[in-house]
């Protein structure tokens, strides 16, 4: 694949261009180590590294083009330098052009919000596969082209990899792609230049304030996705979330809503929420679903609404939806054979998500069942939620084991001390602190009596634990199953 630099720059604001003008570009990279002849290197400013520091390395490697915000003092006569207001924005626009604007050849739907993104995107992918389409998925858990799995490293890939993946999906015959849109992706221009057929908003709660600084900035990032949708797209929002209608304020897209509590384009009434699933009345139709919990009632409504807005038959959509399961690590049950202890693995890593999971368990548990919760908080991330998470766990559980999540470069004991500080004095007696996550899960299983519920929260689908920069294999579901067997449960 080869493009002229002038073609790639057709939609980009250029401040200055120095060096040969007639350049053929064969590839794009933001990693100076991968730079070479025929490649364009993008110097991006990140939270931890500034790509401008690696321009000399990219030029040394033979990069034909350097796209940057500040020109270096020494310019190579053999390299073309393109100075732009935003390297990240330029990279996204050039990547879309380089790969032939694949998003324009798909019905691309983005899902944003604090919680529910993965479930909505995954269930939409499953639904449209069942409806007979070739479908792409871009999610926190994994990326997929139909059933082919491509491991995911970020909720939303960088703009180069994202457009490359979308181009793969087009080549494979996909007609629809469903993707999570993180707040980071909006702010960092990862989705700039993409054409969306629609956007879904789930909810907005406390998260990523370590990156955005304030809740208002976090909200603005989410809203930025809807602000960029065009009038051919739909914007589907949760009318029951207090920030739901804010998302629609400046969008040119068709404004649609879903709700369990008020008038909306798509409406449902909760009839039953039980361990075997949800019973809802959706737009006048009585339907049983395999998904559990009120939060999943909202996810079902969002998926249903999006499918109908994409032109699918409402009755057929509900029929297929009724048999689908959620994404891995999202309220995923594991039942111990001998004792019928129910283990639940969930990705709940925010206060709102944990509260939703515990609330759901409270609604479906029997009076004799104890709830034992294992929970931790990640290191080098938003510390403000740590005491809140521990307090919520103590309030909603009979026993709590505080433990490590992904401590990264922080001391796990410091994280646990911050969590424990949020536990009320009257609840301290039922809270244990076990820094080793495997041992923490083992303790929770040992505390459980026949029929009890063990919730392991925070990591969900993740298959690793990150400590001091090293990722080691760790899967909550596998460890939970292992402990049930080890303890003869």
C-alpha positions as CSV (number, residue, x, y, z in Angstrom):
1,X,0.0,0.0,0.0
2,X,1.5,3.3,-1.1
3,X,0.2,6.9,-1.0
4,X,1.6,10.3,-1.9
5,X,2.2,12.5,1.1
6,X,0.1,15.3,-0.4
7,X,-2.9,12.9,-0.7
8,X,-2.6,11.8,3.0
9,X,-2.4,15.5,4.0
10,X,-5.6,16.5,2.1
11,X,-7.7,16.9,5.3
12,X,-4.9,18.0,7.6
13,X,-4.2,21.5,8.8
14,X,-0.5,22.0,8.0
15,X,1.5,24.9,9.6
16,X,4.8,24.3,7.8
17,X,6.3,21.7,5.5
18,X,10.1,21.3,5.1
19,X,11.9,18.9,2.8
20,X,11.1,17.0,-0.3
21,X,7.4,17.4,-1.3
22,X,7.1,14.4,-3.6
23,X,7.2,11.6,-1.0
24,X,5.6,8.2,-1.3
25,X,4.4,6.8,2.1
26,X,4.2,3.1,2.5
27,X,3.3,2.9,6.2
28,X,2.6,4.9,9.4
29,X,4.0,4.5,12.9
30,X,4.1,6.3,16.2
31,X,7.0,4.1,17.4
32,X,10.5,5.4,16.5
33,X,11.9,1.9,16.7
34,X,9.6,0.8,13.8
35,X,10.5,3.9,11.7
36,X,12.2,3.3,8.3
37,X,12.3,4.3,4.7
38,X,8.9,4.9,3.2
39,X,7.3,5.4,6.6
40,X,5.8,8.4,8.3
41,X,6.6,8.8,11.9
42,X,4.2,10.7,14.2
43,X,5.6,12.5,17.3
44,X,2.8,12.4,19.8
45,X,2.7,14.0,23.2
46,X,1.5,11.5,25.8
47,X,1.0,11.5,29.6
48,X,4.3,9.8,30.2
49,X,6.4,10.3,27.0
50,X,6.8,13.0,24.4
51,X,7.3,11.6,20.9
52,X,9.3,14.7,19.9
53,X,12.2,13.3,22.0
54,X,12.4,10.4,19.5
55,X,12.3,12.3,16.2
56,X,16.1,12.0,15.9
57,X,15.9,8.2,16.4
58,X,13.1,8.0,13.7
59,X,15.2,10.0,11.3
60,X,18.3,7.8,12.1
61,X,16.1,4.8,11.3
62,X,15.4,6.3,7.9
63,X,11.9,7.7,8.3
64,X,10.8,9.5,5.1
65,X,8.3,11.7,6.9
66,X,8.1,13.2,10.4
67,X,4.8,14.7,11.5
68,X,5.2,16.9,14.6
69,X,4.0,19.9,16.5
70,X,7.4,21.5,17.0
71,X,10.2,21.3,14.4
72,X,13.5,20.0,15.7
73,X,16.5,22.3,15.6
74,X,18.4,20.1,13.2
75,X,16.6,19.0,10.0
76,X,17.7,16.2,7.8
77,X,17.8,17.0,4.1
78,X,16.5,13.6,3.3
79,X,13.4,13.7,5.5
80,X,10.2,15.7,5.0
81,X,8.9,17.4,8.2
82,X,5.3,18.3,8.5
83,X,4.4,20.7,11.4
84,X,0.8,20.5,12.5
85,X,-1.3,21.9,15.4
86,X,-2.0,18.4,16.8
87,X,0.1,15.3,15.8
88,X,-2.6,13.0,17.2
89,X,-5.3,14.6,15.1
90,X,-3.1,14.6,12.0
91,X,-2.3,10.9,12.6
92,X,-6.0,10.0,12.8
93,X,-6.9,11.8,9.6
94,X,-3.9,10.5,7.7
95,X,-4.6,6.9,9.0
96,X,-8.2,7.1,7.8
97,X,-7.0,8.3,4.4
98,X,-4.2,5.7,4.2
99,X,-6.5,2.8,4.8
100,X,-9.2,4.1,2.4
101,X,-11.7,5.4,5.0
102,X,-12.9,1.9,6.0
103,X,-15.5,3.3,8.5
104,X,-17.4,4.8,5.6
105,X,-17.9,1.2,4.2
106,X,-19.3,-0.1,7.5
107,X,-22.2,0.6,9.8
108,X,-20.0,1.6,12.7
109,X,-21.7,2.1,16.1
110,X,-19.8,3.5,19.1
111,X,-20.8,2.8,22.7
112,X,-19.6,5.2,25.4
113,X,-20.2,5.7,29.1
114,X,-18.6,4.6,32.4
115,X,-20.2,1.1,32.7
116,X,-21.9,-1.2,30.2
117,X,-19.8,-0.4,27.1
118,X,-18.3,-3.9,26.8
119,X,-21.6,-5.7,27.4
120,X,-23.5,-3.5,24.9
121,X,-20.8,-3.8,22.2
122,X,-20.4,-7.6,22.8
123,X,-24.1,-8.3,22.8
124,X,-24.6,-6.2,19.7
125,X,-21.9,-8.3,18.0
126,X,-23.5,-11.5,19.0
127,X,-27.0,-10.3,18.0
128,X,-26.0,-9.2,14.5
129,X,-24.0,-12.5,14.0
130,X,-27.2,-14.4,14.9
131,X,-29.2,-12.2,12.5
132,X,-26.9,-13.4,9.7
133,X,-24.4,-10.5,9.2
134,X,-20.6,-10.5,9.1
135,X,-19.7,-8.3,12.1
136,X,-16.7,-6.7,13.7
137,X,-16.1,-6.0,17.4
138,X,-13.7,-3.6,19.1
139,X,-13.9,-4.0,22.9
140,X,-11.9,-4.0,26.1
141,X,-12.1,-7.8,26.2
142,X,-11.1,-8.6,22.6
143,X,-11.4,-7.5,19.0
144,X,-13.2,-9.8,16.6
145,X,-13.8,-10.2,12.9
146,X,-16.8,-12.5,13.0
147,X,-15.5,-15.3,15.2
148,X,-11.8,-14.6,14.6
149,X,-10.4,-13.2,17.9
150,X,-7.7,-10.5,17.9
151,X,-6.4,-9.7,21.4
152,X,-7.1,-6.2,22.7
153,X,-4.5,-4.0,24.5
154,X,-6.6,-0.9,24.9
155,X,-10.4,-0.1,25.1
156,X,-9.9,1.8,21.9
157,X,-6.7,1.1,19.8
158,X,-4.5,4.0,18.5
159,X,-5.8,5.6,15.2
160,X,-3.3,3.7,13.0
161,X,-4.2,0.2,14.4
162,X,-7.9,1.2,14.6
163,X,-8.1,2.0,10.9
164,X,-6.1,-1.0,10.0
165,X,-8.5,-3.2,12.0
166,X,-11.5,-1.6,10.3
167,X,-9.9,-2.1,6.9
168,X,-9.4,-5.8,7.8
169,X,-13.1,-6.0,8.7
170,X,-14.2,-4.5,5.4
171,X,-11.9,-6.9,3.5
172,X,-13.5,-9.8,5.4
173,X,-16.9,-8.7,4.3
174,X,-18.2,-7.1,7.5
175,X,-21.2,-4.9,7.2
176,X,-21.4,-3.8,10.8
177,X,-18.8,-3.0,13.5
178,X,-19.6,-2.3,17.2
179,X,-16.9,-0.6,19.3
180,X,-16.3,0.8,22.7
181,X,-15.4,4.5,22.7
182,X,-13.4,5.4,25.8
183,X,-13.1,9.0,27.0
184,X,-9.3,8.7,26.4
185,X,-10.0,7.8,22.7
186,X,-12.1,11.0,22.2
187,X,-9.5,13.3,23.9
188,X,-6.5,11.7,22.2
189,X,-8.2,11.8,18.7
190,X,-8.1,8.1,18.3
191,X,-11.6,8.2,16.7
192,X,-11.1,11.4,14.7
193,X,-11.8,10.9,11.0
194,X,-14.1,7.9,11.6
195,X,-17.7,7.9,10.2
196,X,-20.2,6.6,12.7
197,X,-23.7,5.3,11.9
198,X,-24.7,5.8,15.5
199,X,-23.6,6.3,19.1
200,X,-24.9,4.9,22.4
201,X,-24.5,6.4,25.8
202,X,-24.9,4.1,28.8
203,X,-24.2,6.1,32.0
204,X,-21.7,8.4,33.6
205,X,-20.1,7.9,37.1
206,X,-16.8,8.5,38.9
207,X,-13.9,7.1,36.8
208,X,-10.6,8.1,35.1
209,X,-10.3,11.3,37.1
210,X,-6.6,10.5,37.4
211,X,-6.4,11.3,33.6
212,X,-9.1,13.9,33.1
213,X,-8.6,15.8,36.3
214,X,-12.2,16.8,37.0
215,X,-15.6,15.2,36.5
216,X,-16.6,18.0,34.1
217,X,-13.6,17.3,31.9
218,X,-14.6,13.6,31.9
219,X,-18.2,14.5,31.0
220,X,-16.9,16.8,28.2
221,X,-14.8,14.0,26.8
222,X,-17.8,11.6,26.6
223,X,-20.0,14.4,25.2
224,X,-17.4,15.1,22.5
225,X,-18.2,11.8,20.8
226,X,-21.8,12.8,20.3
227,X,-20.9,16.4,19.3
228,X,-19.1,15.0,16.3
229,X,-21.9,12.7,15.0
230,X,-23.4,13.9,11.7
231,X,-27.1,14.2,10.9
232,X,-27.3,10.8,9.2
233,X,-26.3,9.1,12.4
234,X,-28.4,8.3,15.5
235,X,-27.5,9.3,19.1
236,X,-29.2,6.9,21.6
237,X,-29.0,7.9,25.2
238,X,-30.1,6.6,28.6
239,X,-32.8,9.0,29.6
240,X,-32.7,7.7,33.2
241,X,-29.1,8.8,33.7
242,X,-28.9,12.4,35.0
243,X,-26.3,13.2,32.3
244,X,-28.1,11.3,29.6
245,X,-29.8,14.3,27.9
246,X,-26.6,16.4,28.2
247,X,-25.0,14.1,25.7
248,X,-27.6,15.2,23.1
249,X,-27.3,18.9,23.6
250,X,-25.1,19.8,20.6
251,X,-25.3,16.7,18.4
252,X,-26.5,16.9,14.8
253,X,-27.6,13.3,14.9
254,X,-31.1,12.0,15.4
255,X,-31.8,12.1,19.1
256,X,-33.3,8.9,20.6
257,X,-33.7,7.7,24.1
258,X,-34.2,4.5,26.2
259,X,-35.7,4.2,29.7
260,X,-37.0,2.0,32.4
261,X,-38.6,4.9,34.3
262,X,-40.0,7.5,31.9
263,X,-41.2,8.1,28.4
264,X,-38.6,7.3,25.8
265,X,-38.2,6.0,22.2
266,X,-37.5,2.6,23.6
267,X,-39.1,1.7,26.9
268,X,-39.1,-1.4,29.2
269,X,-40.8,-2.4,32.4
270,X,-39.1,-4.7,34.9
271,X,-41.3,-7.6,35.8
272,X,-38.8,-9.9,37.5
273,X,-35.0,-9.9,38.3
274,X,-34.0,-13.4,39.3
275,X,-30.9,-15.6,39.4
276,X,-32.1,-17.3,36.2
277,X,-32.5,-14.0,34.3
278,X,-34.6,-10.9,33.6
279,X,-38.3,-10.8,32.8
280,X,-39.1,-7.5,31.0
281,X,-41.9,-5.9,29.1
282,X,-40.2,-4.2,26.1
283,X,-42.3,-1.8,24.1
284,X,-45.4,-3.9,25.0
285,X,-43.7,-7.3,24.3
286,X,-43.2,-9.8,27.2
287,X,-39.7,-11.2,27.1
288,X,-37.5,-13.4,29.3
289,X,-33.7,-12.8,29.0
290,X,-30.7,-14.7,30.3
291,X,-28.9,-11.6,31.5
292,X,-29.2,-10.7,35.2
293,X,-29.6,-7.4,37.0
294,X,-31.3,-4.0,36.5
295,X,-28.0,-2.7,34.9
296,X,-28.4,-5.4,32.3
297,X,-32.0,-4.3,31.7
298,X,-30.5,-1.0,30.5
299,X,-27.9,-2.7,28.4
300,X,-30.6,-4.9,26.8
301,X,-32.6,-1.7,26.0
302,X,-29.6,0.0,24.5
303,X,-28.8,-3.0,22.3
304,X,-32.5,-3.4,21.3
305,X,-32.8,0.3,20.5
306,X,-29.6,0.4,18.4
307,X,-30.6,-2.6,16.4
308,X,-34.0,-1.2,15.6
309,X,-32.4,2.1,14.6
310,X,-30.1,0.2,12.3
311,X,-33.2,-1.1,10.5
312,X,-33.8,-4.5,12.2
313,X,-37.2,-6.0,13.0
314,X,-38.1,-5.3,16.6
315,X,-39.7,-8.8,17.3
316,X,-36.8,-10.7,15.7
317,X,-34.3,-8.6,17.7
318,X,-36.0,-9.4,21.0
319,X,-36.4,-13.1,20.1
320,X,-32.6,-13.4,19.4
321,X,-31.7,-11.2,22.4
322,X,-33.6,-13.4,24.8
323,X,-31.1,-16.2,24.3
324,X,-27.9,-14.3,24.4
325,X,-25.3,-14.1,27.3
326,X,-23.1,-11.2,28.4
327,X,-19.4,-10.5,27.8
328,X,-16.8,-12.6,29.6
329,X,-16.1,-11.3,33.1
330,X,-19.4,-9.4,33.3
331,X,-21.5,-10.9,36.1
332,X,-20.2,-14.3,35.1
333,X,-21.5,-17.1,37.4
334,X,-19.5,-20.2,38.4
335,X,-21.3,-22.8,40.6
336,X,-19.4,-25.2,42.9
337,X,-20.6,-28.7,42.2
338,X,-20.7,-30.1,45.7
339,X,-21.8,-27.1,47.8
340,X,-23.7,-25.0,45.2
341,X,-21.7,-22.0,46.3
342,X,-22.2,-19.4,43.5
343,X,-19.0,-17.6,42.4
344,X,-19.5,-14.4,40.4
345,X,-16.7,-12.8,38.5
346,X,-17.3,-9.2,37.5
347,X,-15.2,-6.3,36.1
348,X,-16.6,-3.8,38.6
349,X,-13.7,-1.5,39.1
350,X,-15.6,1.7,39.8
351,X,-17.8,2.6,42.8
352,X,-21.0,2.7,40.6
353,X,-20.2,-0.7,39.0
354,X,-19.5,-2.3,42.3
355,X,-22.7,-0.9,43.8
356,X,-24.7,-2.1,40.8
357,X,-23.3,-5.7,41.2
358,X,-23.9,-5.8,44.9
359,X,-27.4,-4.4,44.4
360,X,-28.1,-7.0,41.8
361,X,-26.9,-9.8,44.2
362,X,-29.1,-8.3,47.0
363,X,-32.1,-8.6,44.7
364,X,-31.6,-12.2,43.7
365,X,-30.1,-13.7,46.9
366,X,-32.0,-15.9,49.3
367,X,-32.3,-14.8,53.0
368,X,-30.0,-17.6,54.1
369,X,-27.2,-16.8,51.6
370,X,-24.1,-14.9,52.8
371,X,-22.3,-12.6,50.3
372,X,-18.5,-12.6,50.5
373,X,-16.8,-10.0,48.4
374,X,-13.2,-9.9,47.2
375,X,-12.2,-6.5,45.8
376,X,-9.1,-4.4,45.2
377,X,-8.2,-1.1,43.4
378,X,-5.6,-0.7,40.7
379,X,-2.3,1.1,41.3
380,X,-1.3,4.4,39.6
381,X,-4.9,5.2,38.9
382,X,-7.7,7.3,40.5
383,X,-7.0,7.0,44.2
384,X,-10.1,8.9,45.3
385,X,-12.4,5.9,44.6
386,X,-10.4,3.5,46.9
387,X,-12.1,4.3,50.3
388,X,-15.5,4.5,48.5
389,X,-15.1,1.0,46.9
390,X,-14.2,-0.5,50.3
391,X,-17.1,1.1,52.0
392,X,-19.6,-0.1,49.4
393,X,-18.2,-3.6,49.6
394,X,-18.6,-3.6,53.4
395,X,-22.1,-2.1,53.2
396,X,-23.3,-4.7,50.6
397,X,-21.6,-7.9,51.9
398,X,-21.5,-10.1,54.9
399,X,-17.7,-10.6,54.7
400,X,-15.1,-8.6,52.6
401,X,-11.6,-9.5,51.6
402,X,-9.7,-6.4,50.5
403,X,-6.8,-7.4,48.1
404,X,-4.6,-6.4,45.2
405,X,-6.0,-5.7,41.8
406,X,-3.2,-4.5,39.4
407,X,-0.9,-2.6,41.9
408,X,1.4,-1.6,39.0
409,X,4.2,0.5,40.5
410,X,2.4,1.2,43.9
411,X,2.9,-0.7,47.1
412,X,-0.2,-2.9,47.5
413,X,-0.2,-2.2,51.2
414,X,-0.5,1.5,50.6
415,X,-3.5,0.9,48.3
416,X,-5.2,-1.4,50.9
417,X,-4.6,1.1,53.7
418,X,-6.4,3.8,51.6
419,X,-9.3,1.4,50.9
420,X,-9.5,0.3,54.6
421,X,-9.7,4.0,55.6
422,X,-13.2,4.1,54.0
423,X,-14.6,1.3,56.1
424,X,-16.9,2.5,58.9
425,X,-15.8,1.4,62.4
426,X,-18.9,-0.8,62.9
427,X,-17.9,-2.8,59.7
428,X,-14.2,-3.3,60.4
429,X,-14.9,-6.7,62.1
430,X,-16.1,-8.3,58.9
431,X,-13.3,-6.9,56.7
432,X,-10.1,-8.8,56.1
433,X,-7.0,-7.6,54.3
434,X,-5.0,-10.1,52.2
435,X,-2.5,-8.5,49.7
436,X,-2.0,-11.6,47.7
437,X,-5.0,-11.9,45.3
438,X,-4.9,-15.7,45.0
439,X,-4.8,-16.1,48.8
440,X,-7.6,-13.6,49.1
441,X,-9.9,-15.6,46.8
442,X,-8.9,-18.7,48.7
443,X,-9.9,-17.1,52.0
444,X,-13.3,-16.0,50.6
445,X,-14.0,-19.5,49.3
446,X,-13.0,-21.0,52.7
447,X,-15.4,-18.6,54.5
448,X,-18.3,-19.5,52.2
449,X,-20.8,-22.0,53.4
450,X,-23.0,-24.2,51.1
451,X,-25.3,-22.0,49.0
452,X,-23.4,-18.7,49.7
453,X,-22.3,-16.2,47.1
454,X,-18.6,-15.3,46.5
455,X,-18.2,-12.1,44.4
456,X,-14.7,-11.5,42.9
457,X,-14.7,-8.0,41.6
458,X,-12.4,-5.7,39.7
459,X,-10.6,-7.7,37.0
460,X,-13.3,-9.6,35.2
461,X,-12.0,-10.8,31.9
462,X,-8.4,-9.8,32.5
463,X,-6.0,-12.8,32.3
464,X,-3.0,-11.1,34.0
465,X,-1.9,-9.2,37.1
466,X,0.5,-6.3,36.7
467,X,3.1,-5.8,39.5
468,X,6.2,-3.5,39.2
469,X,5.9,-3.4,35.4
470,X,5.7,-7.2,35.1
471,X,2.5,-8.9,33.8
472,X,2.0,-12.4,35.2
473,X,-0.8,-14.8,34.3
474,X,-3.8,-14.4,36.6
475,X,-7.5,-15.1,35.8
476,X,-10.1,-14.6,38.5
477,X,-12.4,-17.1,37.0
478,X,-9.8,-19.9,36.8
479,X,-8.5,-19.1,40.3
480,X,-12.0,-19.2,41.7
481,X,-12.7,-22.6,40.0
482,X,-9.3,-23.8,41.3
483,X,-10.1,-22.8,44.9
484,X,-13.5,-24.5,44.8
485,X,-11.8,-27.7,43.8
486,X,-8.9,-27.4,46.2
487,X,-11.2,-26.7,49.2
488,X,-13.6,-29.5,48.2
489,X,-16.4,-27.1,47.5
